Amino acid sequence: MGRLKVGIILGGMSSEREVSLNSGRNVYDNLDAEFYEGVPVFMDAQGGLWILPWHLISQNTTRDITERLKGEARRIAYEDLKKEIDFAFISLHGKYGDDGCIQGLLELLRIPYTGPGVMASALGMDKHLQQKILRAAGVAVPESLLVREEEWRQDSQIVKDRVKEFPGYPCFTKPIREGSSVGVTVVRDEADLERGMEDALKWDRAVLVEEYLEGREFSCIVLEEEGQFHPLELTEIHPQSEFFTYDDKYMPGRCRKFTPPKTIPPDVTEQIKAEVIRAFKALGFRSYGRIDGFILNDGRILITDPNSSSGMAPSSFFFEQAACAGMLPSMIITTLIENAIRIHEAKQGPL
């Protein structure tokens, strides 16, 4: 029996394409070559798929790769992906990657893949809908207000009055379907609100206005194994900026991360893990996911950002938490592939 052809899908059409490139490159580099043959599948900015030669993966940016595609890579049609790979390791982030789009394509092609299915992935991307579902399940989330673009354009003063009343200042404005803190603004007054709304509306047609939280931020990876859900060790986050910005997440030295937590007591850590599992189940996540949240200064635990996937750069939460469990990068990647294959073998209809 030959090695399993694992397609690492990277790049993409979202604002997080560079993050995706770093994730996919690291997954490719850490595949266990004894059992898997890595097949880099690059999605360009128009959604086209290309099989990359090894040397293109080392390029610094998706633009560097894109400029060399026609001469050095091989374009494939969506329906031909099944001929190229046996399994898809999804390293796309953001729109068209985390939101159910690529998952739907893989379901139609009957290709098993990492992460949740179409619906759970879509919920994991939509900040407004996920909060509604988590609230209904009894999971605490931040207070928020949804503002659609047409409401803002028709009468911004009405929106300003609503925000002043609830959730009040300070608060955050966020596009409802973006990741990596793209388009997020701290809002302290009406002038900030105008700027925050316009920044968020560059990325989506609706904005979530969310209460400002004070406390310690955390992140936790959850693995599904044999029908059981296992949280890895908790990471406590201390960003350099006022909130966990894009630069704090991806620029070296911009954030301190403690795995296990430095200031969160062990008993509270266990409470947080229990809430993380509740959120994972409530959203229908499968395979694995990353659940972020806050332990507030008053002791309340809030789930703020459930993610149906995780960044997989070398310094990511994912590998830090796996290391605490004694797992090398190649071991945790193998675990994800094996668990996902079992999950897809047991499903009836789409995942």
VOMARZA-151620 format. One line per field, with one value per residue (C-alpha): chain; x, y, z. Coordinates in nm, 4 decimals. Layout:
<rs>
chain <- c(A:...)
px <- c(X:...)
py <- c(Y:...)
pz <- c(Z:...)
</rs>
This chain:
<rs>
chain <- c(A:A:A:A:A:A:A:A:A:A:A:A:A:A:A:A:A:A:A:A:A:A:A:A:A:A:A:A:A:A:A:A:A:A:A:A:A:A:A:A:A:A:A:A:A:A:A:A:A:A:A:A:A:A:A:A:A:A:A:A:A:A:A:A:A:A:A:A:A:A:A:A:A:A:A:A:A:A:A:A:A:A:A:A:A:A:A:A:A:A:A:A:A:A:A:A:A:A:A:A:A:A:A:A:A:A:A:A:A:A:A:A:A:A:A:A:A:A:A:A:A:A:A:A:A:A:A:A:A:A:A:A:A:A:A:A:A:A:A:A:A:A:A:A:A:A:A:A:A:A:A:A:A:A:A:A:A:A:A:A:A:A:A:A:A:A:A:A:A:A:A:A:A:A:A:A:A:A:A:A:A:A:A:A:A:A:A:A:A:A:A:A:A:A:A:A:A:A:A:A:A:A:A:A:A:A:A:A:A:A:A:A:A:A:A:A:A:A:A:A:A:A:A:A:A:A:A:A:A:A:A:A:A:A:A:A:A:A:A:A:A:A:A:A:A:A:A:A:A:A:A:A:A:A:A:A:A:A:A:A:A:A:A:A:A:A:A:A:A:A:A:A:A:A:A:A:A:A:A:A:A:A:A:A:A:A:A:A:A:A:A:A:A:A:A:A:A:A:A:A:A:A:A:A:A:A:A:A:A:A:A:A:A:A:A:A:A:A:A:A:A:A:A:A:A:A:A:A:A:A:A:A:A:A:A:A:A:A:A:A:A:A:A:A:A:A:A:A:A:A:A)
px <- c(0.0000:0.1429:0.1621:-0.1545:-0.1528:-0.2246:-0.3188:-0.2199:-0.4551:-0.3032:-0.3156:-0.6728:-0.8977:-0.9190:-0.7344:-0.5564:-0.3821:-0.0337:-0.1230:-0.2492:0.0786:0.2759:0.0415:0.0466:0.4231:0.4720:0.2237:0.4008:0.7420:0.6230:0.4280:0.5553:0.7130:0.6972:0.3179:0.2217:0.3091:0.2540:0.0858:0.0851:-0.2408:-0.2328:-0.5570:-0.4981:-0.6847:-0.9499:-1.0116:-0.8098:-0.6214:-0.2582:-0.0300:0.2928:0.6426:0.8330:1.0552:0.7621:0.6392:0.9486:0.8507:0.7868:0.4445:0.1458:0.2267:0.5729:0.4093:0.1370:0.3903:0.5501:0.2410:0.2013:0.5613:0.6328:0.3067:0.0296:-0.3301:-0.6043:-0.9829:-1.1837:-1.3246:-0.9711:-0.8629:-0.9797:-0.7174:-0.4392:-0.5043:-0.6596:-0.7058:-0.7207:-0.5406:-0.7146:-0.4680:-0.6855:-0.7997:-1.0810:-1.3481:-1.3741:-1.1500:-1.2888:-1.6486:-1.7754:-1.6953:-1.3945:-1.5566:-1.8586:-1.6376:-1.4523:-1.7808:-1.9000:-1.5702:-1.5824:-1.2431:-1.2035:-1.0570:-0.9481:-1.1810:-1.5590:-1.8113:-1.9944:-2.2458:-2.0146:-1.7422:-1.9883:-2.0984:-1.7376:-1.6842:-1.9999:-1.9493:-2.3149:-2.4728:-2.2221:-2.3017:-2.6747:-2.6189:-2.3809:-2.6199:-2.9019:-2.6761:-2.6033:-2.2468:-2.1548:-2.0496:-1.9936:-2.2874:-2.3153:-2.5214:-2.5438:-2.5433:-2.6071:-2.4545:-2.7900:-2.8800:-2.5560:-2.5885:-2.9544:-2.9185:-2.5871:-2.7122:-2.9734:-2.6939:-2.4763:-2.7603:-2.8191:-2.4501:-2.4253:-2.7148:-2.5991:-2.3315:-2.1958:-1.8404:-1.5738:-1.6578:-1.5268:-1.6417:-1.5746:-1.6675:-1.8927:-1.6934:-1.3222:-1.0398:-0.6985:-0.8443:-0.8712:-1.1000:-1.1300:-1.1314:-1.1438:-1.4250:-1.4294:-1.6638:-1.8767:-1.5762:-1.4146:-1.7434:-1.7525:-1.3968:-1.4589:-1.7762:-1.6110:-1.3062:-1.5245:-1.7485:-1.4459:-1.4577:-1.8253:-2.1812:-2.2509:-2.0647:-2.0703:-2.0484:-1.9258:-1.8690:-1.5130:-1.3734:-1.1197:-0.9401:-0.7054:-0.7411:-0.7003:-0.6966:-0.7485:-0.7202:-0.9738:-0.9169:-1.1879:-1.0656:-1.2886:-1.5980:-1.4435:-1.3412:-1.0042:-0.8799:-0.5063:-0.3297:-0.4599:-0.2587:-0.2771:-0.2301:-0.0705:-0.0702:0.1492:-0.1345:-0.4637:-0.6194:-0.4880:-0.4171:-0.2988:0.0579:0.0400:-0.0671:0.1955:0.4889:0.7707:0.8016:0.4626:0.2861:0.3679:0.1997:0.2087:0.1330:0.0311:-0.1163:0.0976:-0.1646:-0.4820:-0.5120:-0.5395:-0.8979:-1.0075:-0.8183:-1.0276:-1.3469:-1.2356:-1.1660:-1.5172:-1.6660:-1.4439:-1.5808:-1.9394:-1.8804:-1.7140:-2.0119:-2.2772:-2.1408:-2.1159:-1.7392:-1.5682:-1.2095:-1.0475:-1.0929:-0.9601:-1.1763:-1.0710:-1.2130:-1.1649:-1.1562:-1.2883:-1.1655:-1.4889:-1.4223:-1.6709:-1.5615:-1.6699:-1.6201:-1.5325:-1.3992:-1.4635:-1.2499:-1.3174:-0.9460:-0.6208:-0.3098:-0.0266:0.2863:0.5749:0.5010:0.1234:-0.0918:-0.1505:0.2073:0.2764:-0.0169:0.0715:0.4258:0.2835:0.1130:0.4465:0.3633:0.6122:0.4722:0.4761:0.2915:0.0076:-0.0331:-0.0513:-0.3077:-0.5255:-0.5129:-0.5894:-0.8741:-1.0283:-1.0168:-1.2011:-1.4621:-1.5272:-1.5442:-1.8213:-2.0338:-2.3664:-2.4042:-2.1936:-2.0002)
py <- c(0.0000:0.3395:0.6527:0.8575:1.1647:1.4548:1.7756:2.0762:2.3503:2.6937:3.0531:3.1479:3.4437:3.6029:3.8695:3.5844:3.4343:3.5042:3.3371:3.0423:3.0212:3.0026:2.7374:2.5250:2.5457:2.4234:2.1378:2.0319:2.0432:1.8308:1.5572:1.2109:1.1125:0.7437:0.7427:1.0561:1.2216:1.5950:1.7608:2.1422:2.2801:2.6582:2.8549:3.1838:3.5094:3.4157:3.0717:2.8767:2.5667:2.4930:2.2030:2.3603:2.2212:2.1975:2.4988:2.7410:2.6667:2.8352:3.1708:3.4465:3.5673:3.4523:3.7312:3.5791:3.2457:3.3961:3.5671:3.2289:3.0088:3.0041:2.9126:2.6740:2.5313:2.3175:2.4472:2.1917:2.2034:2.1586:1.8275:1.6938:1.7432:1.3896:1.2569:1.4425:1.3780:1.1209:1.3563:1.7349:1.9109:2.2478:2.5251:2.8009:3.0708:3.3229:3.3515:3.0584:2.8524:2.8491:2.9220:2.6030:2.6885:2.4618:2.2025:2.1917:2.1347:1.8530:1.6909:1.6904:1.5383:1.2776:1.3832:1.3580:1.6634:1.8125:2.0203:2.0529:2.0187:2.2824:2.4097:2.4102:2.5830:2.8513:2.9052:2.9208:3.2121:3.4135:3.5979:3.6983:3.3574:3.1719:3.4013:3.3360:2.9592:2.9686:3.1853:2.9395:2.6571:2.8412:2.9366:3.2891:3.5265:3.9038:4.1418:4.2659:4.4508:4.3653:4.6635:4.6000:4.8279:4.9587:5.0674:5.2608:5.4236:5.5201:5.6892:5.6623:5.8772:5.6181:5.3594:5.5898:5.6383:5.2637:5.1903:5.4604:5.2967:4.9378:4.8051:5.1547:5.2870:5.1554:4.8751:4.6978:4.7032:4.3871:4.2551:3.9585:3.7237:3.7976:3.6444:3.7414:4.0672:4.2141:4.5189:4.5312:4.8720:4.9831:5.2398:5.5000:5.7660:5.8575:5.9617:5.6237:5.4556:5.6218:5.5086:5.1598:5.1083:5.2141:4.9945:4.6919:4.7526:4.7239:4.3527:4.2607:4.3942:4.3787:4.4795:4.3348:4.6023:4.4161:4.5104:4.5880:4.3133:4.3485:4.0387:3.7688:3.6204:3.2488:3.0006:2.6252:2.3605:2.0768:1.7391:1.4858:1.1294:0.8214:1.0318:1.2032:1.5674:1.6426:1.9955:2.0500:2.2735:2.6283:2.9241:3.2551:3.5559:3.8915:4.1092:4.4150:4.6204:4.7191:4.4093:4.0990:4.2606:4.1050:4.2172:4.0775:3.7447:3.7112:3.9480:3.8043:3.9632:4.1374:3.9065:3.6932:3.3528:3.1191:2.7502:2.6371:2.9617:3.1819:3.3655:3.1569:2.9079:2.5337:2.5051:2.7988:2.6463:2.3319:2.5407:2.7154:2.3828:2.2644:2.5773:2.5309:2.1780:2.3044:2.5645:2.3090:2.0747:2.3478:2.4644:2.1109:2.1252:1.8023:1.6799:1.9789:2.3472:2.6383:2.8145:3.1585:3.3549:3.5726:3.5154:3.8530:4.0445:3.9496:3.5787:3.5183:3.3012:3.4233:3.2497:3.5191:3.3528:2.9876:2.8882:2.5847:2.5675:2.7045:2.8735:2.6243:2.8345:2.7048:2.9493:2.8971:2.8053:2.4726:2.3496:2.5068:2.3211:1.9978:2.0246:2.0430:1.7112:1.5632:1.5692:1.6742:1.8653:1.5553:1.3592:1.6088:1.6449:1.2658:1.2584:1.5151:1.3187:0.9825:1.1204:1.3016:0.9878:0.7906:1.0651:1.0758:0.6975:0.6941:0.9810:0.9519:1.2269:1.5443:1.5895)
pz <- c(0.0000:-0.1022:0.1049:0.1531:-0.0711:0.1631:-0.0150:0.1951:0.0759:0.1362:0.0145:-0.0603:-0.1279:0.2169:0.4134:0.5941:0.2904:0.4276:0.7566:0.5535:0.3642:0.6891:0.8271:0.5137:0.4753:0.8331:0.7890:0.4708:0.6388:0.9319:0.7510:0.8399:0.5068:0.5962:0.5723:0.3792:0.0520:0.0776:-0.2204:-0.1922:-0.3368:-0.3722:-0.4035:-0.5838:-0.5194:-0.7798:-0.6299:-0.8866:-0.7696:-0.8528:-0.7676:-0.6453:-0.6838:-0.3574:-0.4224:-0.4518:-0.0999:0.0406:-0.1129:0.1396:0.0286:-0.1732:-0.4203:-0.4756:-0.5502:-0.7698:-0.9951:-1.0725:-1.1026:-1.4802:-1.5450:-1.2585:-1.1179:-1.2642:-1.2766:-1.2042:-1.2255:-0.9070:-1.0268:-1.0858:-0.7260:-0.6471:-0.8921:-0.7131:-0.3431:-0.1086:0.1865:0.2347:0.5160:0.5131:0.5892:0.4435:0.6873:0.6687:0.4002:0.1586:0.3874:0.7425:0.6493:0.4852:0.1223:0.0698:0.2959:0.0632:-0.2387:-0.0641:0.0383:-0.3235:-0.4340:-0.1532:-0.0200:0.3610:0.5321:0.8629:1.0759:1.1019:0.8216:0.6205:0.8759:1.1783:0.9766:0.8675:1.2277:1.3398:1.1007:1.1749:1.5037:1.5360:1.4744:1.6904:1.9822:1.9432:1.9450:2.2396:2.4436:2.3718:2.4935:2.8188:2.7275:2.8369:2.5549:2.5336:2.5011:2.1442:1.8870:1.5154:1.2769:0.9081:0.6475:0.5264:0.8819:0.9117:0.5698:0.6157:0.9555:1.1359:1.4249:1.5191:1.5303:1.7413:1.9893:2.0102:2.0685:2.3369:2.5194:2.4557:2.4774:2.5570:2.5457:2.5316:2.2921:1.9834:1.6218:1.4223:1.0780:1.1464:0.9209:0.9455:1.1454:1.2828:1.4232:1.0720:1.0718:1.4527:1.6264:1.9902:2.0094:2.2894:2.1502:1.8473:1.6398:1.7010:1.6143:1.2729:1.2006:1.3386:1.1385:0.8146:0.8787:0.9527:0.6496:0.4221:0.4989:0.5329:0.5040:0.8771:1.1930:1.5422:1.8122:2.1180:2.4806:2.5942:2.8152:3.0947:3.2138:3.0886:2.7450:2.6778:2.3915:2.3942:2.1202:2.1330:1.9669:1.8859:1.9303:1.9185:1.9851:2.2879:2.3109:2.4691:2.5448:2.5227:2.7726:2.8054:2.6722:2.8591:2.6296:2.7148:2.4009:2.3734:2.2234:2.3821:2.2309:2.0511:1.7141:1.3869:1.4630:1.8162:1.6724:1.4013:1.4607:1.6762:2.0190:2.0091:2.2537:2.5562:2.5657:2.8628:2.8146:3.0757:3.2161:3.4379:3.6455:3.5977:3.8878:3.8059:3.9328:3.7145:3.4214:3.4560:3.4636:3.1461:2.9737:3.0644:2.9038:2.5995:2.5486:2.5897:2.3177:2.0883:2.1175:2.0916:1.7551:1.6193:1.5714:1.4678:1.4308:1.6045:1.6743:1.8765:2.1342:2.2590:2.5469:2.8563:3.2279:3.3434:3.6466:3.8264:3.7638:3.4827:3.1913:2.8462:2.5129:2.2605:1.9465:1.8577:1.5572:1.3409:1.2574:1.3925:1.2652:1.2359:1.2070:1.4214:1.7071:1.7040:2.0035:1.8360:1.8532:2.1924:2.3425:2.1618:2.2999:2.6538:2.5792:2.4711:2.1008:1.8347:1.5329:1.3125:1.5823:1.6230:1.2452:1.2107:1.4915:1.3120:0.9858:1.1459:1.3571:1.0593:0.8434:1.1118:1.1485:0.7729:0.7465:1.0077:0.8731:0.6946:0.4385:0.4715:0.7941)
</rs>
